[in-house]
Amino acid sequence: MRTVLMVAEKPSLAQSIAKILSRGNMSSRKGLNGTCSVHEYTGTFAGQPVRFKMTSVCGHVMTLDFLGKYNKWDKVDPAELFSQAPTEKKEANPKLNMVKFLQVEGKGCDYIVLWLDCDKEGENICFEVLDAVLPIMNPTHGGEKTVFRARFSSITDMDICAAMARLGEPDHNEALSVDARQELDLRIGCAFTRFQTKYFQGKYGNLDSSLISFGPCQTPTLGFCVERHDKIQSFKPETYWVLQAKVNADKDRSLLLDWDRVRVFDREIAQMFLNMTKLEKEAQVEATSRKEKAKQRPLALNTVEMLRVASSSLGMGPQHAMQTAERLYTQGYISYPRTETTHYPENFDLKGPLRQQANHPYWADTVKRLLTEGINRPRKGHDAGDHPPITPMRSATEAELGSEAWRLYEYITRHFIATVSYDCKYLQSTISFRIGPEHFTCTGKTVISPGFTEIMPWQSVPLEESLPTCQRGDTFAVSEIKMLEKQTNPPDYLTEAELITLMEKHGIGTDASIPVHINNICQRNYVTVESGRRLKPTNLGIVLVHGYYKIGMDELMEVSFSPLAATGKPLSRCGKCHRFMKYIQAKPSRLHCSHCDETYTLPQNGTIKLYKELRCPLDDFELVLWSSGSRGKSYPLCPYCANHPPFRDMKKGMGCNECTHPTCQHSLSMLGIGQCVECESGVLVLDPTSGPKWKVACNKCNVVAHCFENAYRVRVSADTCSTCEAALLAVDFNKAKSPLPGDETQHTGCVFCDPIFQELVELKHAASCHPMHRGGPGRRQGRGRARGRRPTVKPSARRPKDKMSALAAYFV
């Protein structure tokens, strides 16, 4: 009778698989290493009677290490470990005598079936087992296949029997990828760890420098934690103000209204809005809406999401959660817990695991209703091609599992039931109010159908008071309106859940190794776990990461390139230190303040020069002027505002021609004329630097209007055109060069509608669509007023008459 050797990854797994395949009819004995048992039974294999021997390893059989002298820190330069140091495979745990144990059990066997975990590490262990066993197995006959690989995702009768019925082969390429990763980890980790440790040893009395480790994944993991710490340390709170209003819904209750502007960072502006609203006695309903909305059920569960929830909601560290999940898997309670997949295959039996939960005291009613009424197909997620999502495979109670394992099992089970449940549906009601010129909103939610939130109550839609029934035009009495002063808050230290998200996003580690890397930075005293499982870097962790920032690339680059501080020419003054910043013309062109060590990007593909030594009223930075040439556009800009937009409606890179500051003489509010003749979002803005060849240019597209040549002054008037509402232009000419009729030297009018100005304006780079150009391109076609084609002019493009009006115009 031939013999089949079967090897699993852990002793408990071997026992569970052997029990299923033998149907409990097996004998067991301890192996020579005293750790791994051998389970024996008879059966059939490849159509012939055989004797099965099921045993296991304990994780990796072998490990990678350096040879001889390269393991002695004092005799080898760490740099040699990168290339010159040879490596060898050694037994991972010599005390287990795993190679000898496998050879004893494999001697005389004819076939081997590998039941290692179905991931890359498992494939690598397959070949470690084969290296030990194949040389002492019976020789093959006529090229007969003797090596088989079982692939499975859970320890259930169905999955194990199915895996035995469709045996494949181990994947050599996946095993080699693990070999490559092990060698990289060894060479990089050892070289930097030895260098760091030797460098710091004996330098500092209060530093434990016995081992200061480095790892290709461990160090970026620490870097995320230190980056957040740096943001907290450099955070400067900003004061802002909000308006809070209350209206009487009926005699017994009031409604708290949210200000549509949310907040403003200028107290004077906030006070202005309060003054405009506080005398109002009634709030008028502007609009009401009632919409049915849905909160989606979760995607199927993968490892990363399980670890996130375990940390944030169950208070379990990633390493502990992973170990607990592995125990639940080997005991047959859940499917394989290492998976990146969030999508169930079309042929996956969803009702089978669900039926297992039909009599559970906590969720039997929900499960029975789903089985009776029909399950909802899970959402389409990501198929990584590895294992199915983590799924409960049999029912369990807290008494069976113990407190810690039960909490994780309960979450996994509730999550699975939620994936086959229906979405939560609710009705969202919104009432929009107007108090004086300001707008406020009140929102309420009413659950229509709880759906999956019945099994995941922590995901429920928050209970909110129902809103009163009303319609447009109704009024409510204002009971209170006040201005609140608040401050922005710094971010908090990263939670383990947030760190896991960052690691997944940036590809640091795998679903299996992420918990190990987080555990390493904790164990090595680089971070401490604070309340709420937040990771706070220690002084050692902070210093190491800051050190990494300062070495390496900079030193290499400075051999060939000059640092910013030594480049460029002084141009404009910094608003912080009032020293000159240097203009670096090399692309990307920018300004650099060496005193503050700050760099400000500038618009590209043009020239930059100082703008009359004028300063921004917000930050005191000197303005610079960007120009694309004499026939193109030009506009001033503040280097700081362009990189740190001061207003909500501004974007990074905008110049003064798009700045919505209500009173600055360089802003859109003061120099804007009217809507662009070509694009819908742009505003035509006077270029005050273009005289005597004056220009009006769109602040969005490439439309440029050349106008009023030889005028010595052009201003944007506070008045607007009665026809198109564009701002009027006031133009002064020298008497000798005035093109105005009757020897006049001054004229105020609309650049679009005034017949005198139409002769003095030439459009470039655009097909004109303004009423004055209805006949098509060209400044002389379709002259005159055209009814029904008035342009829409943004309020921010009109110049207000005084400061308070300016402030109001900015915010309307």
C-alpha positions, 0 to 999 in steps of 0.5 A: 500500500502506498503512502501519502504525506500531507503537510499543513501550516499549523498543528491545529490545522492539520488535526482539523483537516485530518478529522474532516477527511478521515471522518473522525476515523484516525489515529494520532501520535506525537512527532519526534520534535514533540510539537507536531502531531501525526494523524494517520488513516486509510483511504483512496488516492488516485484510484488506489488504496493508500495510507494517509499521514497528516502532519504540519510545520510551525510556519516557516521551516527556513529563514535567510541569514548572512554567512560567517563573519557577516553576522559579526557587527564589529568586523564588517562595514554595514555597506558590505551587507548590500552586495558582498555578503553571501546569504544562506538558508537556516532552520527558522527554529533549530529547537524544533528540528523541523527538517529532521522531523519532516524527513523522518515522516517523509521517508518511504512516502510516495506522494505529498499533498501540501495544505499550507495557507493559500498566500505567497508565504504559504507557497514559499513554505511549500517549497521549504517542505519539498526541499526537505522531503523530496530527496528521501521520498520513494522514487517516481515511476515513469514520470508519475506526478507526486507533488500536489497542492490543496487550495482552500479558504475555510476549514469546513467539510465542504471546502476541505473535501472540494480542495482534496478533489481538485488538487493542483500544483504549488506556484514556484514564481510566488515562492521566489517573490517571497525569497526576493522580499526576504533578501531585500528585507535582510540586506536593507534592514540589517545594514541600516540597523547596524549603522544606526545602532553603532552610530548612536551607541555611547553618544547619549547617556539617556538613550537606550541604543542597544538596538535602533532598528530600520526596516523598508516597511517599518520606517515609512510606517513610523514616518506617517506617525511623525508626519502627523506629530509635526502637523500638530506641533506646527499648527496655529489656531485661527479664530473664526466667527459663525452666526447661530439662529433659533426660530420657534417651531411651536410653543414647546420647541425651537429649531436651531438653524445652520448658517449657509456661509458656515463661518468667516475669518474676519470679525468685522465682516461677521459683525456686519452680518449680525447687524444686518440680521439681529433686528429681524423678528421673523425668518421667512421660508425660502424653500422646502425639500423632502428627498428619499435617500439611502445609506449603502450596506458595507462591502464584503469584509477584507483583512484591512477593514477588519483590522481597522474596525478591530482597532477603532471599535473593539479596542484590539491592536492589529497584531492581536486582532490578526492572531485572534482571527487566525485562531478563529480560522483554524478552529473552523469558525471563519474563513481565511482571514488574510484576503484583499478581496471585497467581492464574492464570486458569482458561484459563492454559496451565500445562503450556506453560511447564513443558514448556520446563523439561523438559530443564533440567539442574537440575530436569528430573527434577522437571518430567518427573515432574509432567508424567507424574503430573499437575500440581497446580492452583496455590492460589487467590490474589488476582486484581488484574485486571492481568497473570498472575503472573510465570512463566518462559517459556523455559529458560535457563542461567547461561552464557546469562544471567550470574550476577546475572540467572541467580540471579533467573531460577532463583528465578522458575523454582523458584517456578513449579514449586513452585506446580504441585507438591504440598504438603509432608507431614510427621508431627508427634509430640508427647510431654507430660511432667510433672515434679512439678507442672510440664509440659514438651513435646518435639516431633519432625517426620518428612517423609512427602512433600517435595512442593514443597520438593524444588524449593525446598529452603530451605523444607524442614521442618527435620530433627529427631531422631525421638522414642522410642515411648512411651505415657501413664504411661511414665517417663523418667529426668531427667538435668538440670533447671535455671533459665536467666536470659535477656533480651528483645532489641530489634527489629533495623533493618528489612530491605528485605524487611520495608520492602516488606511495610510499604509494600504493607500501607499502600498506599505506592507501587505494585508498580512504584514501591516499588523507586524509593522505597526507592532514593531514600531510599538515594541521598539519604543518608536511610538506609544499607544495612547487613549483611543489607540492613538499612536504618539511618537517618542523622542527617539522616533521623532529624531530618527525620522527627522534625521532621515529627512535631512540625509541622503538625497540632499547631499547627493544633489548638492554635489551637482546643484546649488541649494535654493538659498544660493540661487536666483536674484533678490526681487520682492520682500517677504511679508513675514520677515520683510527680507528680500526673497529670491526669484528663481527663473529655472522651471518651475519659477518660484520665489524663495525666502532663505530666512523663513525657508519658504518657497512660493510657486509662481505662474509659469510661461511668462515674465515676473517683475516687481509691481511698484513695491505695492503690498498685499493688505492681507499679509504684507507681501510685496506684489509681483507682476506676471506678464505673457507679453505686450499683446497678451495678458498681465496681472499682479499677484501676491506670492503668499495668497497665490499659494495659500488662498485667503478666501473660500472661492479662491483656488491655489495659483490665482492672481489679484484679478481673481481675488475677491477681497472687497476693498483691495485696489488690485482685486477683482472687486475693484477692477472687474467690469463684466462677464467675459464675451466668450467664456461663462465663468470669466470676468473681464478685468481692467489691467491697470499696468497696461497704459498707455496701450490699455487692455481689458482681459478675461481672468479665466480664458485668453480673451484680451480687448485692446482699448483707449490707446494713448489715454493717460488714465482709465478707471473703473467707475462705481456706477454700472450700465443701465443696459447690461449692468457692467461697470462703467469706465472713466477715461481721460485723454490728453487734449492733443491725442483725444479721439473723443468728439468735440475736443472732449478729453473725458468720457465715462461709459460702458465698454460694451454698449457705449457707441463712442467706446465701441470704436475704441475697443479691439477684441483679440483671441476670441469669437465675440458673443456679446450683444455688441458683436451679434453679427459675428467676430470683429469689432465693427459688425452688429453694432448697437444694442441688442435686446434680450442678450444682456450679459450676466454680470457677477456681483463680485465684478462690480465695484461697491461704493463704500467699505460696508457695501464692498463687504456686503457685495463680496459675500452676496 
